Amino acid sequence: MDKATITTSAQAARRLAVTKQHLAGRLPSRATGKDILSVVRDLTFVQWDPIAVVAPSHVLSLWNRVGNFRLSDLEKLLWDKKRLFLHWVNFAASIVLTEDYPLYYSMMRRYPESIGKSWGSRKPRTREFLAEHKELGKSILTQLKKGPLQLTQFKEYVRTKSGRMEYWKRCLQDALPLGNERKDHCSRSSR
């Protein structure tokens, strides 16, 4: 069977790439959750970072693509409607579509073995941590079955000097790759 060949100019290919990145064309007059979902769907993920110099990276990325949007629309998609969730993609915490969860599930179930070779030094430490803290993991999952919790609501919580940023770092580096069942403890109610 002959395969059809598609040919195009370099200019048309560039135009398609820029358009699919939502960096061309008119911005919506009033951006909605649908516009945010469309961007995440076309980009596959939007890098998430709570640290803001001007604004957090995910807010800037979405703002450049949909214009002025309500942050509450993004928050609803993440935490209330659960149409989006946080996961590691290409070595960065990212906002991804919940409809793509089956694509990420395999990696979550195989964690830490699914960690790439470039993260090699993390793999043994992660295996060791998970093995040494099985009871802590069970306790956290049991507590989360009752619903999302603020960090300070976990019975194992101990306040440290490092504060909030250490908490976010731990959420992103240790909890998210383990799967959807552990992400709720990093919900907006925890901030």
C-alpha positions in Angstrom: 0.0 0.0 0.0 1.3 3.4 -0.9 1.6 5.9 1.9 0.6 9.4 1.1 3.3 12.0 1.4 2.5 15.4 2.8 4.7 18.2 1.7 4.7 21.8 3.0 6.9 24.8 3.1 9.1 25.7 6.0 7.0 28.9 6.5 3.8 26.9 6.7 5.4 24.4 9.2 6.5 27.3 11.4 3.1 28.9 11.1 1.4 25.7 12.2 3.8 25.2 15.1 3.3 28.8 16.4 -0.5 28.5 16.0 -0.7 25.1 17.8 1.3 26.7 20.6 -1.5 29.3 20.9 1.0 32.1 20.2 -0.8 33.4 17.1 -4.2 34.7 16.3 -6.7 36.7 18.4 -7.0 36.2 22.1 -10.4 35.3 23.5 -12.4 38.4 24.6 -13.0 36.7 27.9 -10.9 33.6 28.6 -12.7 30.7 30.3 -11.8 27.3 31.6 -12.4 25.9 28.1 -9.7 28.1 26.8 -7.3 26.9 29.5 -8.1 23.3 28.8 -7.5 23.9 25.0 -4.0 25.3 25.7 -3.1 22.4 28.0 -4.4 19.9 25.5 -2.5 21.4 22.6 0.7 21.8 24.5 0.4 18.5 26.4 1.5 20.2 29.6 2.2 23.6 31.1 5.1 23.8 33.5 4.0 24.6 37.0 6.1 26.6 39.4 4.7 28.4 42.5 7.7 30.7 42.7 6.8 34.1 41.3 9.2 36.9 40.3 6.5 38.6 38.1 4.0 35.8 38.4 4.2 32.0 38.6 5.4 30.4 35.4 2.1 28.6 34.7 0.2 31.8 35.0 2.5 33.6 32.6 2.4 30.8 30.1 -1.4 30.7 30.1 -1.7 34.4 30.1 0.5 34.6 27.0 -1.8 32.1 25.3 -5.4 33.0 26.4 -5.0 36.6 27.6 -6.6 37.9 30.8 -8.0 34.9 32.6 -9.3 34.4 36.1 -6.9 32.4 38.2 -10.0 31.0 39.9 -10.9 29.2 36.6 -7.5 27.4 36.7 -7.9 26.6 40.4 -11.4 25.1 39.7 -10.0 23.0 36.9 -7.2 21.7 39.2 -8.9 21.3 42.6 -12.7 21.3 42.2 -13.5 19.9 38.8 -10.3 17.9 38.6 -10.0 18.3 34.9 -6.3 19.0 35.4 -3.7 17.6 37.8 0.0 18.1 38.7 2.6 15.6 37.5 6.3 15.4 36.6 6.8 15.8 32.8 10.2 16.3 31.3 11.8 16.8 34.7 9.5 19.6 35.7 6.3 19.8 37.8 3.5 20.3 35.2 -0.2 20.8 34.8 -1.6 18.0 32.7 -5.0 16.9 31.5 -6.8 14.4 33.7 -8.1 12.8 30.5 -4.5 11.9 29.9 -4.1 10.2 33.2 -3.9 6.7 31.7 -0.7 7.8 29.9 0.9 8.8 33.1 -0.5 5.9 35.2 2.1 3.4 34.0 5.0 5.6 35.1 3.3 6.3 38.4 2.9 2.6 39.2 6.5 1.8 38.3 8.0 4.6 40.3 10.9 4.9 41.1 11.9 2.5 38.3 10.3 4.9 35.7 12.8 7.6 36.6 15.1 8.3 33.7 18.8 7.5 33.7 19.6 11.2 34.1 18.0 11.1 37.5 20.0 8.0 38.4 21.2 9.2 41.8 17.6 9.8 42.9 16.5 6.3 42.2 18.4 4.5 45.0 17.6 7.2 47.5 13.9 7.1 46.5 13.8 3.3 46.8 15.5 3.5 50.2 13.1 6.3 51.4 10.0 4.4 50.3 11.3 1.1 52.0 12.2 2.9 55.2 8.9 4.8 55.5 6.2 2.2 54.5 4.2 2.9 57.6 4.3 6.7 57.0 3.1 6.2 53.4 0.3 3.9 54.6 -0.7 6.4 57.3 -0.7 9.4 54.8 -2.8 7.5 52.3 -5.3 6.4 55.0 -5.6 10.0 56.1 -6.1 11.2 52.5 -9.0 8.8 51.9 -11.0 11.0 54.2 -10.3 14.0 51.9 -7.7 16.7 51.2 -5.7 17.9 54.2 -3.6 20.9 54.9 0.0 20.0 55.7 -0.5 20.8 59.4 -3.5 18.5 59.6 -1.4 15.3 59.1 -0.8 13.6 62.4 2.8 13.2 61.5 3.4 16.9 60.8 6.4 18.5 62.5 7.0 22.2 61.9 10.5 23.0 60.5 12.4 26.2 60.1 12.5 25.8 56.3 8.8 26.4 56.1 6.5 26.6 53.1 9.1 26.2 50.2 10.4 23.0 51.7 6.9 21.7 51.8 6.2 22.5 48.1 9.6 21.0 47.2 8.7 17.8 49.0 5.2 17.7 47.4 6.7 18.0 44.0 9.7 15.8 44.3 8.3 13.0 46.3 4.5 12.9 46.3 3.5 13.7 42.7 5.4 10.9 40.9 3.7 8.3 43.1 0.3 8.8 41.6 -3.0 10.6 41.7 -3.9 9.2 45.1 -1.2 11.3 46.8 -1.6 14.6 45.1 -4.5 16.0 47.1 -2.3 16.8 50.1 -0.8 19.5 47.9 -4.1 21.1 47.2 -4.9 24.8 47.4 -6.2 24.4 50.9 -2.6 23.5 52.0 -1.1 26.8 50.8 
